[in-house]
Amino acid sequence: MAEARLGELGSDAGRRHAIEPPIREEFEVQVDDAGHIGDVARPLSTWEKIQNVTAIRRAAILVAIALIWQFYAAYLDNPLMLPTFWAMAKALVASFTADDLLLKAWVSISTLFKGYVIGIFIAMVLTSLAVSTRIGNDLLSTLTSMFNPLPAIALLPIAMLWFGLGEASLIFVLIHAVLWPLALNTHSGFMAVSETLRMAGRNYGLSGIRYVLHILIPAAFPSILAGLKIAWAFAWRTLIAAELVFGASSGSGGLGWYIFQNRNELLIDKVFAGLAMVIIIGLVIENVVFRWIEDRTVQKWGMQRQ
Amino acid sequence: MATEATLERTAQVQAAAPAAAPLLEVEKVTLQYKTKEHLVTATYRVSFEVFGADRFVLLGPSGCGKSTLLKGVAGFMSPVEGTMRLRGRVIDGPGPDRMMVFQEFDQLPPWKTVKQNVMFPLRVTGKYGRREAEERALAYLDKVNLTKFVDAHPHMLSGGMKQRVAIARAMAMEPTILLMDEPFASLDALTRRKMQEELLRLWDDIRFTVLFVTHSIEEAMIVGTRILVLSPHPGQVKAELNTHHYDHRTVGGAAFQTTQQRIHDMLFADRIEEEEAAGHG
């Protein structure tokens, strides 16, 4: 039936009998004053406001994980395999004073920071070259496809051969860990900058490094920030792994070394405390440092949704 | 030495300016661009002259190379044939003496507030100091009625407001010639009309020179003092018409409609011939 009717509508014969819309009276009305309509904008309730705070929502997830851990470990009752959350927390607090855990964390972070900053600098130079010259572009894409898949930790033996058993070797592998993912992200960010914005920049008479600094970098900032986050995570895990495998290569020893030592002595709650420290630092960097940068840049500029 | 000679020449040109020296001379310009498979000739030997305080419109259907021509004048493309001179100097690359207003809303760097957006070219070209740039920016933002939004970021603005920022930004630079590439084409009809009125009011106020690209005959007649009509594939000059006597008030009038029809016939004559040929063939 329906098909037949559709066919009819399509044909000339059908069009002659097509339904016409009814003709209705016209009217005009005086629009009410918005004042007494009332609930046009209603303030949010306290509960809604609490739910809107990202920090609270995320803290709730952390508390839930801690609770699950606590109950499961208590049920398992095998502190050598999995100490309870509470035992770990106590070991963590004790380590602050007894084992100078904060100092060890600082050793790790300061090494990491050096590698991170140098890596960012080299990545910026490489990508600036890549957007301004064709050979630079070829260089960057060849190098990233060569080295990005290469695990940084695999370079450590060679690094130690070249730079000795010191911080320099760690910084070398850290640069490797940071450089390629960041360069890759930054470059794809640069390529995605809209043609209009590029022309607007050149219209101002900008060229060379000023063009990169004033137009490309801010316009590609969402990608650069994503690259910085990935690079941070890569650097962090590379460093801990390097310390775990090669011990106290940087003199006083960092977090990875702490975890390694305590595992040897079967102080499992302290191993977990070391791991928790790594996680806490990661959470702080992600949710405080990067969040702070995001709020002041891509969020404020409307380049990323809230 | 060379620069001195150029300076002298420019000085002579400027001395002659009050009489009738054109500001922009485009002489037999052929512009081509490459796509992956073709070499496209966008305009073929197009010539025209723009004088001071002209509202010069490039009008034509899509494919007539009007936007390409504007990009040539802006310095983003160099002609394969012919010359383009601004105040007697050959155009070789983009520069802030030819500020451009684009059609796209993303022409404003989103990381700058409205005020910073207008100040940025003033500062970055080294033309003005911080305080002076700020004063100028605020003055021009006031002219486009955006005083309330100086500290907003572009993503908080409507399309029309963004275009007004772009216009303020371009005008604050007081360019030799203002280039506008279908600046109102992405706006809704009501906003477009308002923007056209605003542009004309600003012109009454400052008397800038503008080269304006559009595909709307009505817009061309309202905005322009003189219209260059281009034919498509490749763009060639079809006519140059005077339209300084038309504005929004004359839109419905008989003279306006006659001219509008005349341009319409000019632009679509080819197409009808083509269709007829196709029909007969």
Interface residues (C-beta under 8 A of the other chain):
Chain A: S194 T196 L197 M199 A200 R202 N203 Y204 G205 L206 R210 H214 I215 P218 A219 F221 T297 K300 W301 G302 M303
Chain B: K71 A74 F76 P94 G95 P96 R98 M99 M100 F102 E104 D106 Q107 L108 P109 P110 W111 F120 P121 V124 T125 H153 P154 H155 M156
